[in-house]
């Protein structure tokens, strides 16, 4: 017997003639995620990818843990790969799944016979394996509708695979299968969740953070590094660009109407982000905006902010409330970092009474009071680059 991991790729099965391309990207992502654990062999057949360790002493638990965070995997199973012989299957089934079966009250057996030359048909395999398990674990009962454990026997080309309950995967599409997009990432709750959600749809993420020292501290920037690192566990490495924003904010504060400050600031952020995004071959920007969450996220304010962008702006949280976002942030382990008390530049010079229903003409008139192009150019020239890896 040797242990392997069976990958069910879910949504990829709907890709028709392009499915192989998506599977290749998924295998590449899995290989990268497991690279420092040892060598693995990847084999694809019948909507399942078999991941077999080729080195001894590989940390199998860690391999499974990492794969649960790879986008494009609907479910996975730890499985025993054994000889396609019924006596071998029977001797292995109850023993390999001992931990699951001893803690269960009910079970059922399912079988999938891809190799039609195997002498027993699927119902016969189920009956034989079920009888063996009942003879080993007298406390168990069969429940075909809602069992605690599903014992699965898959007879394939080279091996019979035996496994228990499937482990839920991250779902979505393989990272990199849909191109690249730039995430405007602050130190708050929303933007890491927005990046995670778009990475789940197959996008490679490029991070852009705006820093305003001395108004924001080095700890605030390190908080963003940590958030990107947590998201990178799902989507792989994240190039992070840190844009110095102090001079821009001071110029806006000194020359523009106070009630428009936040909106002008966000428009200049969009300008800077789009320049970086185009240089990084990104096809869109991503923000964590949600309608009505704050004054700068009313429908009118969002329209005025987006007016300076020439590429699409994705807002995956647009219809979500804060509780829904927090649930996801806890799931991906960014929440506790996001609520650390280190302010980002969006909280600097916040107006007492921000404009909630601005007109584009008002903003364009106010921006004429500062050297927008010069400020943006200066910020881009002094931008810092960091590669964030899990």
BALUMDO-693741 format. One record per atom (N, C-alpha, C): residue in one letter; x, y, z. Coordinates in steps of 0.02 Angstrom, whole numbers, plus 32768, in hexadecimal, padded with zeros to 4 digits. Example, Ala and Ser with C-alpha at 12.3 -4.5 7.8 and 13.67 -1.06 7.14 Angstrom:
BEGIN
A82947EE48186A82677F1F8186A82947F5B8186S82827F908162S82AC7FCB8165S82858002818A
***
This chain:
BEGIN
X80297FC48000X800080008000X802B803E8000X8017806F7FD9X803780B17FDEX800080E57FE1X800F811C8003X7FDC814F800DX7FE381857FD8X7FAB819D7FC1X7FA981D17F8EX7F7082027F9EX7F6C82387F77X7F3782697F7FX7F0F826C7F3EX7ECE82657F43X7EA3826A7F09X7E8382AF7F07X7E8B82D37ED0X7E7283177EC8X7E3583177E9AX7DFE83317EB3X7DC2833A7E8AX7DBF83847E77X7DBF83917E35X7DC683D77E1FX7D8583FA7E0EX7D4D83DC7E1AX7D0C83FE7E18X7CFE84267DD9X7D0184687DE0X7CED84967DABX7D15848D7D6AX7D5184747D6FX7D7B846B7D33X7D5C84387D03X7D34840B7D1EX7D1583D87CF3X7CE583F67CC0X7CD184357CCCX7CA184567C9EX7CC4847A7C65X7D0684777C62X7D2C84A07C32X7D3484807BEDX7D1784457BE3X7D1784277BA1X7D5D841C7B85X7D6784337B47X7DA684297B25X7DE0844E7B46X7DD084827B6EX7E0584A87B90X7E17848B7BD4X7DF784557BE8X7E01843C7C2CX7E4A842B7C39X7E6B840E7C09X7EB183F97C14X7EDD84367C24X7ED0846E7C04X7EF784AA7C11X7EF084C07C5AX7EB184BE7C72X7EA584D27CB8X7EC4849F7CE8X7EC0845F7CD7X7EDE842C7D02X7F2A84357D06X7F4984467CCEX7F9184517CCEX7FA5848B7CFCX7F7D84C07CFCX7F8A84F97D28X7F8184E37D71X7F4C84BC7D7FX7F4184A47DC3X7F7B84787DDBX7F92844B7DB0X7FCA84207DC3X800984497DD0X8015847B7DA6X804E84A77DB0X804A84CA7DF4X800E84E27E06X800485047E47X800F84D37E81X7FF584977E7AX7FFE84657EAFX804884537EB7X806A84497E7EX80B184387E80X80D9846E7EA4X80C984AD7E95X80EC84E57EB5X80DE84E57F00X809F84D97F13X808C84DC7F5AX80AD84A57F82X80BC846C7F63X80D984337F87X8125842C7F7DX8142845B7F57X818784537F40X81B984487F78X81B184697FB1X81E384637FE6X81D784278013X81A284008006X819483C5802EX81B583868011X81C583887FD1X81E2834E7FAFX81C683467F6AX81D5830E7F49X81BF83037F05X817C82DE7F04X815082F57ED7X810E82D67ECFX810282C87E84X80DE82937E77X80CA82827E33X808082947E2BX807082B67DF4X802B82CC7DE8X801182A87DAAX7FD982857DB1X7FBA82607D7AX7F7182737D75X7F5A82857D3AX7F14829A7D30X7EEE82667D08X7EB382537D22X7E8882227CFEX7E4182287D19X7E11822D7CEBX7DCA82297CFCX7DB6825B7D33X7DC6829C7D27X7DB382D37D54X7DD282CD7D9AX7E0782A57DA0X7E2B829D7DDFX7E7582A47DD2X7E9882C77DFFX7EE082CC7DFCX7EFD82A67E37X7F2982767E29X7F4A82507E5DX7F8D82707E6EX7F97827F7EADX7FD6829E7EC5X7FFA826A7EEFX8031824F7ED4X805582187EF5X8099822F7F0CX80A982297F4CX80EC823B7F64X8120820A7F49X815882257F32X818E81FB7F18X81C881F57F48X81C7821D7F7CX81FC821B7FAFX81E081FD7FEFX820981DA8013X81F581C18055X81F881FA8088X81D481F180BEX81D3822180F6X81B6826580E4X818D826880B0X816A82A780A0X813582B380D5X812E82F280EAX80FB8305811AX80B7830580F7X809582CC80FAX805782C380D5X802082F080F0X801D82F88131X7FEA8324814FX7FF1836C8136X802F83848132X803B83C8811AX802A83CE80D0X8038839B80AAX8027839C8063X7FDB83A3805AX7FB5837C8080X7F6C8380807CX7F5483C68092X7F7183DF80C8X7F5C842180E1X7F67845780ACX7FA18456808BX7FAF84888058X7F808482801DX7F7184458009X7F47843C7FCEX7EFF84537FDAX7EE984528019X7EA5846B8027X7E9F84B68019X7ED884D88011X7ED785218004X7EE985327FBCX7EEA85007F91X7EFA850D7F4AX7EB985157F23X7EB185507F05X7E74855C7EDEX7E72852E7EA1X7E3585167E92X7E2B84E77E5BX7E1D84A17E73X7E2784957EB5X7E1A84537ED2X7DD884557EF6X7DA8842C7EDFX7D66842A7EFFX7D6883FF7F3FX7D8C83C77F3BX7D92839A7F74X7DCF836F7F6BX7DE883537FA1X7E2183267F9DX7E1A82F07FD2X7E3E82B97FC7X7E3A82807FF5X7E7F82617FFEX7E8E824F803BX7EC882248048X7EB381DD8038X7ED981BB800EX7EC481797FF6X7EFC81477FF9X7EEA81098004X7F1A80D27FFFX7F1780B67FB9X7F4F80B47F97X7F5380977F54X7F6C804F7F5CX7F42801F7F48X7F537FD87F53X7F4B7FB17F11X7F647F747F12X7F5D7F487ED8X7F137F3B7EC9X7F047F347E89X7EBE7F287E76X7EAC7EDF7E7FX7EAA7ECD7EBEX7E997E887ED1X7E677E8D7F0BX7E317E687F08X7DFC7E717F3AX7E147E5F7F80X7E3E7E2C7F86X7E587E1A7FC8X7E817E537FE6X7EA97E737FBCX7ED27EAC7FD3X7EA57EE67FE7X7E737EF37FBEX7E457F2A7FCDX7E227F1E800FX7E0B7EE1801BX7DE77ED18059X7E147ED78096X7E527EC28090X7E7F7EC580C9X7E937F0C80DAX7E927F3780A7X7EA87F7C80B2X7E707FAA80C8X7E337F9F80ADX7DFD7FD080B6X7DEF7FE080FFX7DE37FAD8127X7DD27FB9816DX7E0D7FD38196X7E497FBD8185X7E837FD181ACX7E998018819CX7E9A802A815CX7EB0806D8148X7E8380A38164X7E4380958169X7E1380C88181X7E0180BE81CAX7E2C809D81F0X7E1D808D8236X7E0A80CB825FX7E3181008259X7E23813C8282X7DDD81588275X7DCA815B8234X7D8881758224X7D508146823AX7D5A81058230X7D2580D4823FX7D1B80CA828AX7D5180CD82B0X7D4A80C382F9X7D2380FD8319X7D27813882FCX7D0481718318X7CBF817D82F9X7CA9814F82CFX7C68815882ACX7C34812982C9X7BF5813982B9X7BBE810C82CCX7BA180E9828EX7BA4810C8256X7B8780F18218X7BB780F981DFX7BAE80D081AAX7BD880D5816FX7BB280B98133X7BCD80C680F9X7BB880A380BDX7BF4809C808FX7BF0806F8060X7C2680648030X7C0E80777FEBX7C37809D7FC7X7C2B80AC7F81X7C6680937F58X7C58807F7F1BX7C8E80647EF0X7C8880837EABX7CC2808D7E8CX7CC580A77E48X7CF7807B7E22X7CDD80587DF0X7D0780277DCCX7D1680437D86X7D4C806C7D82X7D6080877D41X7D7F80517D14X7DA180217D33X7DBE7FE97D0FX7D897FB37D07X7D6B7FAF7CCDX7D347F807CC2X7D4C7F377CBFX7D8D7F2C7CBFX7DA77EE87CBFX7DAA7ECB7D06X7D9F7EF67D38X7D9F7EDD7D7DX7D657EAD7D85X7D717E727DA3X7D3E7E3D7DA3X7CFD7E4D7DC8X7CFF7E777DFAX7CC27E877E20X7CA67ECA7E08X7C647ECE7E05X7C437F0D7DF5X7C3C7F387E34X7C2B7F767E2BX7C287FA57E63X7BFC7F8E7E9DX7BBE7F777E91X7B967F5F7ECAX7BB57F247EEFX7BD87EFA7ECBX7BF97EC17EEBX7C347ED87F15X7C597F097EFDX7C907F257F25X7C757F427F65X7C3E7F687F60X7C207F887F9BX7C0B7F537FCEX7BEC7F1D7FB6X7BD47EE97FE3X7C0E7EC78007X7C437EB77FE2X7C7C7E958000X7CA07EC18034X7CAC7F008021X7CD07F2D804FX7CA57F3D808BX7C647F488080X7C377F5680B9X7C357F1D80EAX7C327EDF80D1X7C327EA580FDX7C727EA08126X7CAB7EAE8106X7CEC7EAC8128X7CEF7EDF8161X7CD77F1B8153X7CD97F508186X7CAB7F3F81C1X7C6F7F2581B2X7C417F1281E8X7C5E7EDA8214X7C867EAF81F6X7CA57E79821DX7CDD7E928249X7CFA7ECC8238X7D317EE9825FX7D197F1A8293X7CE27F3E8285X7CCA7F7282B2X7C817F6582C2X7C777F4282FAX7C347F2A830BX7C057F63831FX7C207F9D8331X7BF57FD58346X7BD67FFA830AX7BEF7FED82CEX7BD880138294X7B977FF88277X7B708025825BX7B3480138236X7B37803381F1X7B16801481C2X7B14802F817EX7ADC80648179X7AED809D815DX7ABD80D28150X7ACB80ED810AX7AA280DD80DAX7AB080F08095X7A9A81388086X7A76815880B4X7A5D819C80A7X7A8881D380C7X7A9C81C98105X7AC281FD8128X7AF881DE8155X7B2881BC8137X7B5B81998160X7B8F81C9817CX7BAC81B681B4X7BE481DC81D0X7C2281D681A4X7C2D819A8188X7C67818E815EX7C51816D811DX7C6A818880E6X7C60816980A5X7CA281478092X7CA28106808EX7CDD80E08079X7CDA80D9802DX7D0B80F5800CX7D0C80F77FC3X7D4280C97FA8X7D30809E7F78X7D6080747F55X7D5E80867F0BX7D96809E7EF1X7D9A80B17EAAX7DCC80837E88X7DB4805A7E5AX7DDF802D7E35X7DF1804E7DF4X7E2F80647DEEX7E4580897DB4X7E7780607D8BX7E9B80817D5DX7EC6805D7D2EX7EFD80347D4FX7F1F80537D80X7F5980327D9CX7F50801C7DE5X7F25803D7E09X7F1C802E7E50X7ED2802F7E61X7EC380127E9BX7E83801E7EBCX7E9080507EF5X7E6880847EF7X7E7180B87F29X7E3A80B27F5EX7E4F80B27F9DX7E2080AD7FD4X7E2580ED7FFFX7DED810E800AX7DEF814A8033X7DAD81558057X7DAE817F8089X7D72819080AFX7D5481D18098X7D3981F780C8X7D17823580B7X7D4682658094X7D2C82888062X7D5482BA803EX7D5E82F88069X7D968319805DX7DA68359807EX7D938391804EX7D6F83C28066X7D5B83F9803BX7D9784238025X7D9B84327FE5X7DD1845C7FCBX7DBD84A57FC8X7DEA84CE7FADX7DDE85167FAAX7DAD85297F72X7DA384FB7F41X7D7585097F0AX7D90853C7ED9X7D6285567EB0X7D76858A7E80X7D9D85707E45X7DC3859E7E27X7DEC858F7DECX7E3685957DFDX7E6185717DDAX7EA985747DEAX7EC485BB7DE2X7EEA85D17E14X7F0886137E12X7F34861A7DD4X7F2A86507DAFX7F50865D7D72X7F2C86497D33X7EF386277D39X7ECF86117CFDX7EA486497CDFX7E9C86807D03X7E7286B87CEAX7E9986F97CE2X7EDC86F77CE9X7F0487337CE0X7F1B87527D21X7F2A87937D20X7F4587B77D5AX7F1A87F47D68X7F1688077DA8X7EF388447DBBX7F1788627DF8X7F1288A47DFFX7F3488C77E35X7F0388D77E6DX7F1488C37EA9X7EEA88CD7EE4X7F0289097F0BX7ED6893A7F16X7EE689727F43X7EDB89597F8AX7F11894A7FACX7F0D89297FEDX7F1F89598025X7EF089628053X7EFC898A808FX7F0B895980C8X7F0A89728104X7F138946813DX7ED18931815CX7E99893F813AX7E5889308157X7E4088EA8149X7E0088DF8158X7DE2889D8151X7DD1888D8108X7DBB88C080E2X7D9B88B480A2X7DCA88A0806AX7E0088C58061X7E2988BA8025X7E4988758021X7E6288578058X7E7C88128052X7E4787E1803DX7E0A87EA8056X7DD387BE8042X7DC387C77FF8X7DC388057FE1X7DB688127F9AX7DEB87F17F6EX7E2A87F57F82X7E6087D57F5CX7E58878A7F5CX7E47876D7F96X7E3D87247F9AX7E04870E7F6DX7DCE87347F6BX7D9487227F42X7DA487237EF8X7DCB87547EE2X7DDC87587E9BX7E1287257E88X7E3F87167EB7X7E6F86E07EABX7E4B869D7EA3X7E1486957EC7X7DED86587EC2X7DCE86507E7CX7DC686877E58X7DAC86837E14X7DE4867E7DE1X7E2186707DF7X7E5886617DC9X7E88869A7DBBX7E8386D17DE1X7EAF870A7DD4X7EEF87067DFDX7F2887157DDDX7F6587237E03X7F6087697E1FX7F7487717E5EX7F6C87B17E80X7FAD87D77E86X7FAA88187E74X7FE088477E80X7FC788787EB4X7FEB88817EEBX7FD488AD7F21X7FF088F37F19X7FC689257F29X7FDC896B7F2AX7FC4898A7F6CX7FF489A27F93X7FE589C07FD4X7FFE8A077FD6X7FD78A347FF4X7FEA8A7A7FF9X7FFD8A8A8041X803A8AA3804AX80558AB1808DX80618AFC8095X80558B1680D1X805C8B5E80DDX80858B6C811CX80C58B59811CX80EF8B6B8155X80FA8BB68158X80FD8BD58192X80FC8BB781D5X80B68BAE81F2X80828BBE81C9X803D8BB781E2X802A8B6E81EBX80478B4381C3X803E8AFA81CDX80828ADD81DFX80818AA88207X80BF8A8B8221X80D88A5181F8X81158A3C8206X81318A0181E6X810989C381F8X80EB89C38234X80C2898B8249X80848984821CX806A89BD8206X803089BB81D8X804389988197X807F89A7817EX809589868140X80A2893C814BX80C0892A8184X80CD88E48192X808C88BD819AX805988DF81B3X801788C081B8X7FFE88AB8173X800988D68141X7FF588C780FCX801F888C80E1X805F888B80F1X8089885280DDX806B881180F7X805788118137X803B87D58156X7FFA87C18134X7FCF87F18125X7F9087E38104X7F9B87C480BFX7FCA87E0809AX7FD987C58058X7FF6877E805DX801D87738090X803B8731809AX800486FD80A8X7FD2871080CFX7F9B86E280DEX7F7386D3809FX7F6687068076X7F4286FB8037X7F6C86D18007X7FAE86DA8009X7FDA86B57FDBX7FDA866B7FE8X7FC386558024X7FBE860D8031X7F8A85ED8003X7F5D86157FE9X7F2B85FC7FBAX7F3E86087F71X7F5E86407F63X7F6886537F1CX7FB186567F08X7FDF86447F34X802586487F22X8042868E7F2EX807E86997F18X80A386D77F26X807C87147F0DX8084874C7F32X8063878A7F21X809787C27F1DX80A387DD7EE1X80CE88187EDBX80AB88537EFDX80CC88747F2BX80AD88AC7F4FX80D388ED7F41X80AE891F7F2BX80CA89617F1EX80B189917F54X80E089B17F77X80CE89E07FACX80DA8A277F92X80A48A4D7F89X80A78A8F7F6BX80A98AC47FA1X80DC8AF07FA1X80DF8B267FD3X80AA8B5A7FC4X807E8B677FF3X80438B917FE6X80418BD08011X80738BDB803AX80738C148069X806D8C578044X80988C628013X80998CA37FF0X80568CB07FCEX803A8C7D7FB0X7FF98C857F8FX7FC48C9A7FC1X7FC18C787FFBX7F8E8C89802CX7F988CCE8049X7FD58CE28054X7FE28D25806EX7FCE8D5B803CX7FDB8D4F7FFCX7FC78D7F7FC8X7F7C8D857FC3X7F598D4D7FC8X7F108D4F7FC6X7EF58D748003X7F118D66803DX7EFA8D87807BX7F048DD28078X7F3C8DE8805CX7F4C8E2F805BX7F288E568025X7F108E347FF1X7EF68E597FB7X7EAE8E487FA2X7E928E127FBAX7E518DFC7FA1X7E1C8E027FD8X7DDC8E097FC5X7DA68E0B7FF6X7DA68DCE8023X7D9C8DD98063X7DA18DA38094X7D6F8D6B8086X7D328D7D8073X7CFE8D49806CX7D0B8D1B8030X7D398D2F8003X7D4A8D067FC9X7D8C8CE17FD1X7DAC8CEA800BX7DF08CCF8014X7DF48C848005X7DC88C5D8026X7DCD8C14801EX7DC28BFE7FD6X7D948C1E7FB4X7D858C0B7F6FX7DBF8C1C7F40X7DDD8C577F49X7E168C697F20X7E508C397F2DX7E5A8C297F6DX7E8E8BF97F7FX7E848BB67F5CX7E468B9E7F5CX7E388B5D7F3EX7E418B607EF1X7E318B987ED4X7E3A8B9F7E8BX7E858B9E7E7AX7EAE8BBC7EA4X7EF68BBA7E97X7F138B747EA4X7EF58B517ED4X7F098B0C7EDFX7EFA8AE27EA1X7EC08AED7E83X7EAD8AC97E46X7EDF8AD87E0EX7EF28B167E08X7F228B297DD3X7F648B047DDDX7F7E8B067E1AX7FBD8AE47E29X7FB88A997E1EX7F818A7C7E37X7F788A347E32X7F748A1E7DE9X7F538A457DC0X7F4C8A317D7AX7F8F8A337D55X7FB98A627D65X7FFB8A657D46X80238A267D58X80228A137D99X804689D77DAFX802789997D8FX7FE489977D8EX7FC1895D7D73X7FD389517D2AX7FD689867D02X7FE7897E7CBCX802F89667CB3X805C89807CDDX80A289697CD9X80A889207CEBX807B89087D16X807C88C27D2DX804F88957D04X803988AE7CCBX801088877C9DX7FCF886F7CBDX7FB1889B7CE5X7F71888C7D04X7F3888A47CD7X7F0088807CDAX7EC788947CB1X7E9088B67CD7X7E9888BD7D1AX7E6388DC7D42X7E8088F17D86X7E5A891D7DA7X7E6889307DECX7E35890D7E19X7E4789017E58X7E1A88E37E89X7E19890F7EC7X7DDE891E7EE0X7DD789437F1FX7DA8891E7F4EX7DAA89317F8DX7D7E89127FBFX7D41893C7FCEX7D2B89647F9EX7CF289917FA9X7CB0896B7FADX7C8289867FD7X7C3F896C7FDEX7C0F89A77FE0X7BD989A47FBBX7BAC89DD7FB5X7B9389F37FF9X7B9D8A348008X7B828A518045X7BA78A438084X7BE08A1F8081X7C028A0D80BFX7C1F8A4B80E1X7C3D8A7880BAX7C568AB780D4X7C438AEE80A3X7C518B2D80B5X7C3B8B66808DX7C598B658046X7C968B4B8040X7CB68B4B7FFEX7CA08B107FD3X7C708AE87FEDX7C598AAE7FC8X7C0E8AB17FB8X7BF38AEE7FB5X7BB08AF57F9AX7BB38AE97F4FX7B7B8AE07F30X7B7A8AD37EE8X7B998B0C7EC1X7B898B4A7ED6X7BA58B857EB3X7BF08B8A7EBEX7C078B7C7EFBX7C4E8B807F0AX7C768B4B7EE3X7C5B8B0F7EE0X7C7D8ADA7EBBX7C828AEC7E71X7C4E8B097E56X7C4F8B1D7E0FX7C848B527E03X7C8B8B827E30X7CBE8BB67E28X7D048B9B7E30X7D0D8B6B7E5CX7D4F8B4C7E65X7D638B247E28X7D348AFE7E0DX7D438AD27DD5X7D4D8AF97D94X7D368B377D92X7D398B5E7D53X7D818B687D3AX7DB28B647D67X7DF88B6E7D51X7E188B2E7D37X7DF68AF57D40X7E148AB47D2BX7E008AA57CE3X7E2F8A897CBEX7E218A747C7AX7E1B8A287C74X7E2A8A047CAAX7E2389BB7CAAX7DEB89A87CDAX7DD0896C7CD4X7D9989577D00X7DAF89597D49X7D7E89687D75X7D8A89677DBDX7D5B89337DDBX7D7888FD7DF6X7D5088C77E14X7D4588D77E5EX7D0688D07E74X7CF488DC7EBAX7CCC889F7ED2X7CED88697EE4X7CC9882B7EF6X7C9F88317F35X7CAB88647F5FX7C85886C7F9DX7C4B889D7F96X7C3E88B47F59X7C1288ED7F4FX7BCD88E67F70X7BB188A97F72X7B6F88A07F8FX7B6F887D7FD2X7BA988777FF2X7BAF88538031X7BAE8883806CX7B93886B80A5X7B98889480E2X7BD6887F8109X7BE488A5813EX7C23889A8162X7C2688558182X7BEE883D819CX7BEF87FC81BCX7C0287C5818AX7BE987CA814DX7BF98798811AX7C44879A8109X7C6087D68106X7CA787DD80F7X7CD187C18131X7CBC87CE816EX7CE187B681A8X7CE2876A81AAX7CAB874A8197X7CA887018197X7CDF86E58169X7CE78703812EX7D1B86EC8100X7D6086FC811BX7D6887378139X7DAA874A8153X7DC0871B818BX7D91870381B2X7DA386D181E5X7DB6868F81C5X7D91867D8191X7D9E863E816EX7DE4863C8151X7DFC86758136X7E3D86768115X7E7486918144X7E61869B8184X7E9186AD81B9X7EB086F281AFX7E8A87218194X7EA38766818FX7E83879581C3X7E4D878081E3X7E2787AE820EX7E5087C98248X7E72879D826CX7E9687B382A8X7ECE87E38296X7EED87DA825CX7F2188098245X7F01884B8230X7EC98847820DX7EA8888481F3X7E9288B3822BX7E8188998266X7E6888C5829BX7E9F88DE82C9X7EDE88CF82B9X7F1488EB82E1X7F13893782DAX7F22895B8310X7F1789A48311X7F4E89CD82F0X7F5D89BD82B2X7F8E89E4828CX7F6B8A028250X7F658A45824FX7F3B8A66821DX7F5D8A6781D8X7F338A6581A4X7F4C8A6D8160X7F3F8AB48149X7F568AC4810DX7F548B0980F6X7F0D8B2180E8X7EDD8AF380E1X7E988B0880D5X7E798B2C8110X7E968B24814BX7E7C8B448187X7E9F8B868197X7ED18B98816EX7EF68BD6817AX7ECE8C11815DX7EC98C478185X7EA68C84816FX7E5E8C77815AX7E3B8C4A817CX7DF68C3C816AX7DCA8C798178X7DA38C908148X7D798CCC8152X7D418CBE8184X7D2C8CF281A8X7CF68CEA81D8X7CB38CDD81B5X7CA98CFE817DX7C6A8CF7815AX7C788CEA8110X7C898CAB80FFX7C9A8C9B80B9X7C5D8C9F808BX7C6A8CB1804DX7C368CB6801BX7C1F8C6F8009X7BDE8C63800EX7BC38C217FFFX7BA38C1C7FBAX7B908C557F9EX7B728C557F5BX7B978C877F2EX7BD78C787F21X7C008CA87EFBX7BEE8CA77EB1X7C018CDE7E90X7BFB8CE27E47X7C418CE17E2AX7C488CBF7DF2X7C898CB97DD2X7CA88CFD7DC4X7C7F8D2C7DAFX7C998D707DA0X7CB78D917DDDX7C9B8D847E18X7CB78DA07E56X7CFC8D847E64X7D048D447E5AX7D458D247E67X7D798D3B7E35X7D668D3F7DF6X7D968D557DC3X7DAB8D9D7DCFX7D7D8DC77DE6X7D8E8E0D7DF5X7DBE8E117E30X7DB28DE77E63X7DDE8DE77E9EX7E238DCB7E8DX7E268D997E62X7E678D7C7E4FX7E918DAC7E26X7E728DDB7E07X7E978E0D7DE0X7EC28E397E0DX7EB58E377E4EX7EDB8E5F7E7DX7F1E8E3F7E91X7F298E017E7CX7F688DDF7E8BX7F868DC27E4BX7FC78DB27E4EX7FE98D967E14X7FE08D4A7E14X7FA78D337DFBX7F978CEC7DFEX7FCB8CC17DDBX7FDC8CD27D9EX800B8CA97D77X80508CA77D98X80668CE17DB1X80A88CE37DD1X80A98CBB7E12X80748CBF7E39X80718C997E78X806F8C4E7E6BX80498C3A7E39X80448BF37E29X80888BD97E10X80A88BFF7DE5X80E98BEB7DCAX811C8BE37E03X811D8C137E31X814C8C107E69X813F8BD27E94X81008BC37EA1X80EF8B897ECBX81048B487EA9X80F98B427E68X810A8B057E44X81568AFC7E42X817B8B327E39X81C48B2E7E36X81E28B177E78X81BF8B227EAFX81DA8B117EF1X81B78AD47F10X81928AB07EE7X816F8A757EFFX81A08A3D7F0FX81928A1A7F45X81BC89E37F5DX819C89A07F4AX81C5896F7F39X81AC892D7F25X81C388F77F56X819488CC7F6AX81A388927F94X817F88557F78X81A0881C7F75X818087DF7F60X816887BA7F9FX812787AF7FA4X810A878D7FDDX80FE87447FCBX811A87177FF4X811086D07FE9X80F786B1802AX80D286798022X80B58657805CX80EB8642808E
***
